[in-house]
């Protein structure tokens, strides 16, 4: 049983930072923050899960069945991640590219301590709570220095795994696959990295979050491995019998000049190439959802709508469906994973071509972080606009990508990647 308490917080922003600083004593941390973004349809403004009571960690082999068994057996809140390479569990695929980070393919934990933010209220839930433990922690949290910063990190020199000329060659190879009819679209990604680096991950997350204010921001700690994410994208959410997916395809930079910024937004809205990218992925998501949806319930709620974030404008569509009450939540994830926005169409062919042309194992990048509730609902983001760090290996990495279609221009695609990389690079090199 979980002990529950609701507290009124005078300054939620300050308390959030105190809570994050306090959470660093634990080996297992998941922080999810909507940054008060009104359009993200989340149940909470922010959630912190810390301190594993039970957990599951595995490679891709039979991973979803193991997760299904764990989620059913625990029958409680669990938080964690799904790496992109779980594709190898759902299809006959492989991941043989270089991996400098070494994240396990799947990890979830049942937290002893949970904090749910909504407005100026925080609901605290403790598992197997001992006398006064909850109030003792609350007092300790409120004494933490919110501005606490361990140290500044060392100078970081970012390297490219794929250099510009090689990038052009790879895009041309992908365009050949499209012209031959092997695929219609594929998401091609490249890694930026640095070695022998000592970072303070929470400081990095705070800086990245302050720049981006993304609606699916995440700070994750799993022992010596960290994710600092400013994701703007929801992968999939289940509430009751309703399932919603919100793929992003289409990006435009922002401008400080209001009239120019408005023009950039309108140009993205009418861009034929970006719309065709988005619509292809919408069709893929509809197809994925239809595998488990109640017949006739799959619908497109929004098509190619423009959402504005601090760094970029994005083209987002919303696809929803109804599922039967007895449908297992993990089966819904399994039927739709990996998310269409990070793969391509047809999905399996695109993933095979991606594996051959990319130089890095994606791992947690283009995977998902989120939770399953005790009622079997869930909400997961897409791990993009994110910095990943292995503290033991002193290896830091971020990747960016874009959808390649028949209308893609290699130079434009390369420039779009640099736009997406800007915030991560700025945070690491500053």
N, C-alpha and C positions, 0 to 999 in steps of 0.2 A: 504493500500500500504506500501511496505517496502522501506525505504531509503537505498541506497547501496553505498558503497565506498570501493575501493581497495587500500590498503596501502602496501608499500614495507618495510619489516622488516629486519634490518641489522643482528640481532641475534634472529632467530625464537625460539631457545631453551629457551633463557632468557625471551623473550616476553611471551611464553607459561606459564612459571612459574609465571610471574607477573600477567598474566590474571587469572590464577587459584586462586592466592591469592586475587585478586580483587573480584572474583566471590563469595567469602564467605559471602558477605553482603546480598546475596539473599537466599530466602527459597527454590527455585527450580533451581537446577543446574544439567546439564548432560554434561560431558566431555568425548569425545571419541577420543582415540589417537592410531594411527597405529604404533607409535614409528619408523617411517620410514622403516617399514618392507616391502620389495619390492614385496613379493609374495601374499599380502593379497587382491589385486585387488580392493582397496577402491577408491572412487572418491576424497577423501580428505586425507591429512596427519593427520589432527585433526579437531575436531569441538567442539565448546562450545555453548551451549544453556542455557540462564539464564532468570529469571524474567518472571513468568507466566502472560500472558494476559488473557487467558482462560485455563481451565483444566477439566479433567474428572478423577474421582476416584470412584472405585466400587469394590464390592466383585465379586465372580465368576458368580453369577446368571445373565444370559443374557448378560454377559460382552462383548462378541465379537460383538453382535448386537449393543450395546451401543457405542462401539468403532467405529464401521462402520458408525453409524449415526454421531458421533462427527467428524470423519475424513472427511466425505463428506461435512458436514455443514461448518466446519472451512476452508477447501480447502486451507491449508497453511502448513508450516512446523510444525510438532508436534514431540515431543521427550518424551520418557518414557520407561515403562517396562511392561512386561507380566510375572507374576509369574507362576511357574510350576502348581499351583493348579487351573489354568484355564482349566485344563483337565476335571474338574467337570462340566464345561459349555458345552464341546463338547461331553462328554460321561457320562453315568450314573455311576459316581464314587464319592468318598468322600475323605476328608482330615480331619482326626480326631486325628492326632498325636500332640505331644507337640509343641507349637510355642512360643519361647521366644522373638521373634523379632517384630511381629505384623505389618508387611508391608501390606498395602492394596493389594488385588489380582491383580488389574490393575491400572496403573496411567500414564496419558499422559498430557502434557501441551503445549500450543502454546506460544513460547518464544517471548518476546519483543525484546531481543537482541541476535543476532547470529554472530558467528565468524567462518569462514571457512579458514583453512590453506592449502596451496599448495605451496611447495618450500618456497621461501622467501616472498611470498605474503599472505596477509590475507584479505579476503573479509568480510566486516562487513555489516550486514543487520539489520536495526532497524524498528520495527513496530510502526506506528503512532509517528514518530520521531519529536520532537519539535526542534526549532531553536538551532543550535550549540550543541545539546545534544550528538551527535555521536563524534564530535571532542573533546568535553569536557571530555567525558569518556576516549577517546584514550589518551589524555594528562595525565589524572589521572592514568590510567593503567601503563603508561611508567614511572611514578614516584614511583610505588610500589616497595618495597624491595623484590627482587626475593628470597632471602634467609630467608625471614620472617618465623619464627617458633614460635608458641604461647608458647609452653612449651613442655618439655618431658613428656610422659605419665607415669602413675604409673606402677609398676611391675605387670605383668600379669601371672597368673598361669592357664595354659590350662587344662581343664577337658575333659574327653571322655564321650560322651553320651552312647556309647557301648564299653565295655571293651573287651579285646582280646579273652577270652574264649567264651564270649557271641557272639562275632563276628563270631568265628568259627562255633558255633551252628547255627547261622542264615544262614551262607553260606551253611552249610550242608543241612538245610531245603530247601534252594533255589535249590540246586543240586537235591534234591528229586523231586521237581516240574519238573525239566528238565528231569529227568529219567522217570517220569510218563507221559511225553509228554505234560504237561500243557503249557510250554514255551520252546523256544530254547535258549534264552538269556535274561538276565535282568540286568539293572544297579542298583547295590545296594550301597547306600550311608550312611555315618555315620557322625555325627556332633562332632566337637570340640568346646568348648565354655568356657567363663569366665563371672562371675557375679560381680556386684558392681565395674565396671571398668569405669574410666574416660579417654577418648582418645582424641587426636587431629586428626580427621579423615584425613585431607589433608596431615598431616605429615606421617600418616600410608600409605596413597596411594603413596606418593612420594617415600617412602622406598621400598614398594612392587614393584612399577614400575621400580625402579632403579635395583632391583635384577632380574626381569623377562623380562623387555622390550618386553612385549607381543604385538601381532599385533591387538588385540581387547581390549586394556586396557580401563577401564571405571572408572570415579569418578562420583558418583551420590549422590545428596543431595535432600531429600524431607522432608523439615521441620526438625524434630529431627531424621530422619532415613537416614543412609548412606550406600553406597556400594563402596568398594575399590576393583577393579577387575583387575587381570592380565590374562584375558582370551586369550587363543590361538585359540579359535574356533569361526568360523562364523556359525550361525544357518541358515540364509537365506537372500538372497539379490534379489531385483527386480530392473532392469534397463530397461525401455521401456517394451518390451514384453518378455524379457529373465529373467528367475528365476534360481538362483544358490544356492545350499546347499552344505556345506563342512563338513560332519560329521567326528569326530575324534574317533577312536577306536584303541588302541595300544600305549603303553607308555614304554620308556626305559630311564634310568638315563643317565646323561652326565658324562664324565670323563675329567679331566684336561690334561691327557696324550693323545696326538693326535692319536696314533695308537690304544690305548684301546677304545677311543671314536669312532673311525671309525669302530672298531669291534662291539661295542654295536649297532651302527646304522645298520650295515649289518645283525646282528643277529635279530634285530627287523624286518627288511625287510623280512626275510625268516621264521620268527616264525609262524608256522602253526596255533597255537591257536589264535594269534593276528590277523592274516589274516582272519580267519574264523569269528571272532567277527566283523571285519570291513565289510566284505562282507555281513553278515546278515543284518547289519544296512543300507548298501547301497541298498539292496533289499527293505527294509522298506521305505527308503526315496523315491526310485523310485515309489513305490506303492502310497505313500502319494501325490507326485507331479502329478501322473497320474490322480488323481481325477479332476484336473482342467486344465491339460496341453492340448495343441493342440495335437490331435491324432498322435502318432508316433514320437513326438518330445523329449521324455524323453531319455537322454543318459548319460552314465558315461564317463566324460572327463578325470578323473584320478582315478585309482584304487590302493589303498594301497601304495600311495607315502609317502616317509619319509621326514618330515619337521623338521628342527633343530631349537630349541629355547635355550635361555640361561640356562634354568634349565633341560630340557628334550628333547628327540627325540619323535616325535609323528607320528603315521600313519594316514594319512588323505586321504580321497577320495573326488572327486568333481562330483556332479550330477547336471545336468541342464535340463531345458525344456523351451518351448515357451508357452505363454498364449495368449488368445485373448485380443485385446485392451479393450474390454468392461468388462473384468473380474475385479471385485473390489479387490483392494490390500488386504483388511482385510479378504476376503474369502480365499486368498492364505495362509495367516497365520493360519486361522482357520482349513484349510484342512490338515495342516502339523504339528499342535501343539498338544502336546509338541514334541520337536525334538527327532528323533529316537535314537540318541546317548545317551540320558539320560533316555530312557524308556526301550525298549527291543522288542523282537518279540516272538509271536504275541503281538502287542502293548497294547491292552486293558487288556489281561490276565497278561502281565508283570506289568502293572501299579497297578492292583489289588493286586498282590503278593508283590510288592514293599511297598504298603501302609500297608499291614499286618506285614511285617518283619522289616521295618524301625521304628525308635523310634521318629523321628522329622518330623514335617511338613516342607517340603522343602521351601515353600515360594518363594522368589526371587532366591534362589540357584537353579540352573538348569532351570531357566526361561530365559528371554532374555531382553536385553536393546538395544535400537536403535531409529530409526526415520522413519517417513514418510515424503517425500518431498512434496512440493506444487504441483508437477506433478503426485503424486501417486506412486513414486518409494519408496523403503525402503531398509534398511540394519540393521540386528540385529545380535548380538553376542549370545553366550551361556554363561550364568553366571556360570562359574567354576573358580577355582583358585582364589577365592574371599573371602574377609572379609566383613561381614555385621555387622552393629552396630546400636542399638537403644539407643540414647543418654539419653533419659528420663529414660528408664529402666536400663541404665548402663549395657547393655547386649551385649556382642560381640560374634560372632559366625563365624566359617567357616566349610564347609563340603567338603568331598572328597568321591569319589566312583569309581567303576570299573565294567566292564561288566563280568557277571558270565555266563559261558557256561559249557557244559558237561566236558570239559577238564580243568576246573579251579581247582587249588590247593589252599585251604584256606590260607595257610601260604604265598604263593606267592602273592595272592590278597591283603592280609593284608600289606605286604611289599610295594606293589605298591601304596597303599593308603598313606603310610608314606612318600614315595617319592613325591607324589602330594601335601602333606600337608607341606612339608619342608619350602617352601618360606613364607607361611602365618605364620607358627609357629615362624620362625626365626624373622620375622618383629615384631610380637607381644611380644615375650619374650626377645628380645634384649634390 
